[in-house]
């Protein structure tokens, strides 16, 4: 996340402190206990464990269920429009969609725990981001002693034609969001990386360095998959002999132990080793358990609450919460090398999705 100025940081601390003084967690807990059970949706099955942990801690019944983002959004909109809200909380792994549809449409609202606000960066508070999920460049540790690339422009070279595995941007909005975020926040770094790799300035008919990179990557025929699991398998499944590099979720590194994979994190790649996709925590408008919903949001922003997801490399946006020391990918030591999602351009990400998809489609060569 971008660094705060000293003055801004001081103002945030003072404001957060004032709100925290008025906030009574014990009162919230008592109010929550008198409300109906909670239903929470998330795109990861780890929400089931989080709900069980919440119930064990507070004695408040909560049920977590896994659902894809489009299904969550459709359910929320229909329930609110019908005045029959059954979903209380939705963790949406699609910040632009939440900012473009759910929040302005009055279907859901964001709430930041006042006593934790000082530990959450301002850019992660409007709306409240729960976790940042890294998608990182990975290689096969049984085929290479170290990551075979040191610059992302190598992925556009003939040597890597057809040897980059990633999810299809036409079916995975977080990838087009990544393109837009890269253009918005790291275009100068993409341009500089080109000169470092080729020894000459970038000359292109594309509007930005990012657009030139995306066009070149698409034209180099990457292996497109419909899920992270398939991309991870192409890179590091047992018996794999093809020298792929892949862009995969940090969560897939658990397959090293569970399925005998040999995924290794590509560190030191100029200028970035991947990106994060953020999850926004929303309380559905019209819930009959508003206090319990706030309490669950509070719980999710603590180390105890987010632990099931932290095991998969998902990073809490509470800056005092760290990843477990034994998290499989090792991404905790390389966060500075990631393009971390910034919701300040969330609406731009939302509005340009079709443009980036069209751009990819026009440039992709199988």
N, C-alpha and C positions, 0 to 999 in steps of 0.2 A: 504494500500500500504506500501511497505517496506520504512523505514526511510532513508533519505539521510544523508550522513556524512556531517559535517559542511563545509568541503572544497568543496565537490560536490555541496552543496546547494549554496555556495557563487559563484562558477563558473557558475552555472545555472542562478543565478540572474544577474550576470554581462553580460552573453551572451544574455539573454532575454532582458535586458535593452538596449543593443546595437541595437538589431533587432527592438525593439519597437520604438526607436528614428527615425529609417528610415521608419517606417510604417505610412502611412497616411490614416486613416479610411475614412475621408471625400472624399479623391480622389478615394478610392475604391467604395464608394457609388455612386459617379458621373459616374464612369466607368460602374457600374452595371446597371444604369438606361438606358443606351443605348443598352442593350442586350435583346435578346428574353426572354419570360417568362420561369420560372423554373418549372421543374417537380422533385419532391422529393419522394422517396419511403422509407418506414419504416415498421417494423413488428407490430407496434402499430398504432391504428387509431388516436392517439393523434397528429400524424404528420399533419393531416388535420387542426387542430386548430393552430398548430405552423406556418403552411404556411399562414393561414389567418392573424395571428398576424404580420408576416413578411411583408406581403403586406400592411397592415394598417400602419405599422411604416415607411416603405420606399417608398411606392407607386410603388413597383416593383411586378408585377404579379407572384405569385407562387402557384402551386397546389400540395397538399400533397395527397398521396395515400397509403393505407395499402396493403402490400404484404408480403407473407412469404419469409423467407430467400432463399430457393432453387429457387423460382420464380424470385426473384431479381437478383440472381447471373446468372441464365440462360439468363435473359433479357439483362443484361449488356454485357455478353460475346458475345451474338449474335449480338447486336447492334454495338459493337466496331468492331467485325470481318467483319460486313457488311458495315462498314463506314457510318452507318445511326443512329447516336446516338440521341435518344429522351429523355433518362433519364439523368438528370444532376447531381443529388446527390442521394446516397444510404446510408441509415443508416442500417448497417448490424449487427444484433444481433448474430453474429457468427465470433468472431475475428480470430480463427484458420483458418476458410475457407477463409477469406479475405487475411490472411497472406500466406496461402498455395496455393491460386489460383489467386485471383484478382490482388493483388499487384505485385507478381513476373511475372505474365503474361502480365503486362502492360495494364490491362483493367481499372484500376482506380488508383488514387493517393491520398495520405494523405496530408493535409495542416493544419498547426498549426497557429492560429492567433498570430502574433508576439507581439501584445500589451497585450495578455492574457497569454503568455507562462510562465511567472514567477509564475502564479497562478495554473499551471497545472503540476502535478508531472512528472518527466522525463519518468517514465515507462508508462505513459498514452499518450505519444506524438509520439511514433513511432510503430504503427500508432496512430493517434489521437483517443482517446476514448471519446465518448460524454457522456454516462451515464453508471452507474453500477446498474444493476437490482437485488435486493436481492431476493433470494429464501430461506425462513426461516421455521424452525420448528414451527408448530402451534398446538394448542389444542383447545378444546371446553370449553369455559368459563362457560357454563351452566351445564357441567358435572363434571368439576373440579374447585376447588378454585384457583389452581395454576398449572403450567405445571407439568404433572405427571412424567416427567423424568428429571434427573439432569446430566446424562452422556450418550453420544451417544451409548455406548456399550449396554445400556439397550434395544435399539431397536433390538438387536440380541438375546435377552433372550426369553425363552419360554412364559413369561407373555405377550409379545408383538407379538407373532406369528400371522401373518395375520392381524395385527392391525396398520400397518404403511402404509399410503397412499402417493403415489408419482408418478410422471410421469415415464413411461417406458424408461429406458436408451437406449433401442434398437431403440427408435423413437425420442429421445430428445438428440441431441449431447451435449448440455450444461451440461448434467449429467455425461457423460463420460469425458468431459473436467474437471468437478469438481473432479472426481476420480483422474485424472492425476495431477491436481493442488494440491490436498490434499496430494498425494504421494510425490510431488516435494517440497512442502513448509511446510507441517504440519505433516509429518510422525512421527516425534519424539513426537509430542503432542498426536497423536492417540495412540501411544505405551504407553505413560505415563497415558493416560486416562484409558486404559485397567487395568493397575496396581492399579489405584485409585479405580476402580469399583470392581475388583475381588480380590484385596489384594495380588496379585502375579504377577510376570513378564509374559509377553506374550511369549508363546512358540507356534510356528507355522511352518508349512512346506511351507507357502506362502513366497514370496520374501521380502515383506514389511509388516509393521503393517497395512497400508492402504489396501493392498490386502487382508489381513486377515479379516479386518472389512467389506469390500465390499462383500467378499465371505460369511461371516456369516449373513450379512443383506439379501443377496439374498436367502440364504438357509432358512431364517425365513419367507418366503412367503409373502412379502409386497403386498398390493393391488396396482397394476399397472394401471395407467390411461393414456389416450391419450391427456389430457389437464389439466392445473392447475385448471380449473373450477371444474372438476370432483373430483380432490383430495380435494379441499376446501369443496366441497359438502359432501364428505364422512366424513370429520372431523366435520363440523359445520353447516350443513343445518338445517333449522327449523324442529324440531321433531326428530332430530338425537339422537339415544340412544346408538349406538355402540361407545365404547371409543377409537376412533382412534386418533393417532397423525399423522400429515401430513407435508410434505415438499412442501410448496406452495409459489407462488409469492406474494410479499408484496402488489401488486396491487389488489389481491383478498380480502384484508381487507376492501375495499370499499363496499363489499357485506354485511358487517355488517349492514350498514345503508340502502343500496339499496335493499337487499333481505332478511333481517332479520337473517343473519348468526351470529354466535357467535364465531368468530375466536379470539384467544388470542396468543400473541407472546411468544414463549418459550425462556425466557432469563436465563442466568446463567448455560446453559448446557455445560458441560466439554467435549471437548475443544472448540467446535464451535457450533453456533446455525444455521448455514447455509452457503450459499456462494453467490457470486454475479456473474452474467453473464453480460459481457460488450457489449456495442454497439459501433462499429467503424463508424466514419463518413468519407465517401469517395466521392471524386469528380470523375465522370466518365471521362475517357480519351476521348477527342474529343468533349466535350461539347462546344456548341457555346455561352455559357453564363458563361465563367470562372470566371469573376469578381463577377457576381451575386451569383454564387455558393460559392465563398469564403465568400461573405458577409453573406450568409445564415449560413454557418458553424460558422462564428463569432457570429451571432445572437443566434445560438443554444447553444453556450458556455456561454451565459449570463443568469442571473436569469430570466429576462423577457422572453427570448426565450424558455427556457426549462421548464417554469412553468407548461404547460399542463401535462408533464410527471412527474414532481416532485410531483404532486398531488397523483400519484400512487406509491410513494415511490422510484422512480428511482432517483438515486443520481448523480448529475452533477460531472464530473471530474474536474471542475473548483472549487478549494478548497475554494473559497470565496463565493460560492453559497450554501445555506442551504436548507434543506427540509422545507416545510411549517409546522408551529407549530401544525396544525390540521391534518397532514397526518395520516391516520387511523391506520397504523400498529404500529407506534411508534418506527420504526427501527432506527431513527436518534440517539437515545440514546444508541444504542447497536452495532454500526458499528464495534467497536473493537472486537466484538465477532464473526464477520463474517470472512470467508476465502474470501478475496477480490481478484478478478481476476487479475492476473499478466500476461500481454502479453509477458513477457520475455521468457516464455516457450510455446508460442502460436503454434510454429511449431511442438513441441513435442506433444502438445495436438492434433494437426491435424493428426500427423503420428501414434499416438497410439489409435485412436478412435476404429478402428476395433478390436484391441487387447483387449481393455476394454469391448467392446460389446461381444466378444467371451467369455471373462472371466465371464461376468455377465450371459450369456446364459448357460454356463456350470454349474454354481453354483445355479442358480435360481430353487427353489422348490415351486410350487404353493400350 
